[in-house]
């Protein structure tokens, strides 16, 4: 059974001596270790490290809600593979108490009390992962949660602020969350939803999908009360989707997405020739996840110009695709539900992938990168509108069969978790 400490009877640091702290500060993996008590503050009120005397700067000293910055040096940037102290730019960021005690970091080890107010006792930053020989001692000395490493550890602690699973930190999701709640003023998602959203991004990152997308929006989230379901997940607040009512209505259903009444459509504010980074002439894709089986003579993703991109999932029994070309390719399709991807990984061919099956592979050469904005549930010359329901959209680099299949599986797992999946 995990250890449960009677923290109310402990001293502020939880132990009568600092032998555990000095031992860890001497280990080769340790970059620095700070004890969070007044005895280890300098004259400026910041914490002084035990190993090298490096400074942990207090940005906000509000009790229970302190925020911190670590030293802004190459050593700390290299150590921070969690992206807690630095963004991927890298740029120094401020770590909050909620961040530090709310997640199970690999390179930042946080010792904090098991019960409310879950006060922080110590913070250690590592230059490399802790090996198996020291894992038990790390759990015991730092009171880590029982699933800190992703598997049960008998020396772990039950934490009042955590359930029985590992709490992954995903900086990209934290940026989305902060934008939803702090910038838009939305209601915070439930913890169950937070876990789903983090896992989506974490798994997409693990397979190499996330980093090769220029824009990505999951419209099938918990709410759109203040525009949350329109946010560009790759860069919240920049390139967000925009609903154009056009005399109609756009209906939003939680965990399902947006559906037009046959007049409204969605602007992406994405012009491939201008905004494309991963999207290239001979290496490009755009995808949408649709929940309804509808026969309609309209595009769900589209730009018509000299160089086009478009997806028509089903009109009667025919589907259409074009990407970086001026010509449509067609084949048979009798169900418009699922993930549809207009894909190009060669100069000579354009493809349409439905879920994990390449239903069109046509020898149509690329002739350029679209020079106008991609629209959703219509095209850039609105007149034919889709009444399908869109749960997801992305645009970026082309996908291999393996990358596509893994990305589709990850999103369908998310949709199934919400009991809204349509892929059988």
Secondary structure by P-SEA (a helix, b strand, c coil): cccccccccccccccccaaaaaaaaacccccccccccccccccccbbbbccccccccccccccccccccccccaaaaaacccccccccccbbbbbcaaaaaacccccbbbbbbccccccccbbbbbccccccccaaaaaaaaccccccccccccccccccccccccccccaaaaaaaaaaccccccccccaaaaaaaaaaaaaaaaacccccccccccccccccccccccccccccccbbbbbbcccbbbbbbccbbbbbccccccccccccccccccccccccbbbbbbcccccccccccccccccccccccccccbbbbcccccbbbbbbbcccccccccccccccbbbbbccccccccccccccccccbbbbcccccccccccccccccccccccccaaaaaaaaaaaaaaaaaacccccc
